[in-house]
């Protein structure tokens, strides 16, 4: 991945690195940079990619979590008192979360793969590898003595204190974020296919008779409809026997051929 004007970025396979915004943010950001730098060869060899590597506050549930197979990996860097965790411990937690990109459940397959990643990390330690470029040494790493030597160090007026991990699950699991399903807009939204069986209008004779006699229902605009209404009106008034209202022979024949009138 090409990064312009970003010489400080330690690992091209980690897109964003974010620390908690407080008075120790710059130390936490440097710590995360060192973690990402150390694991660069391992991520390259195994095809791992992380969109966002974030520090999270201390909690009683986990030291690390993986969201959506590498979309976000969260790491705890400080304990309940704000003391820094050992580098090798945080590094091992990060390896564990990286392994979740490849395998979700904590089963035998997962731990076999994690063992191979730990072996790769051990080989890097043996070579005194600490990261690419300027990250190859810890000369400019304020937390170097704290997270490596487990002793308090004063740096630019700030006392940095180490911590040993205890009593908490290593991993919070391989998790999936619940995405909000946005309802699409368009002409098809809200339309449901009808499951009712259609019936031809007027196929029921009783219903058809009621429709012909009703004046409240919509009336057909076709010639057949007008003729049907006229025939019904003639029958209601009883004037069908009068010659003055007799339908023309052709019209009468057409009406009787297309409609069934029930008395």
Secondary structure, DSSP 8 states (H G I E B T S, - for coil): ---TT-TT---TTEEEEE--SSTTHHHHHHHHHHHHHHTHHHHHHHT--EEEEEEE---SS-SEEEETTTTEEEEE-B-TTS-EE-HHHHHHHHHHHHHHHH--S-SHHHHHHHHHHHHHHHHHHHTT---SGGGGS-TT-TTHHHHHH-S-EEETTEEE-EE---SS-SEEEEE----------STTTT-----S----TT-SHHHHHHHHH-SSS----SHHHHHHHHHHHHHHHT-TTSGGG---HHHHHHHHHH-----
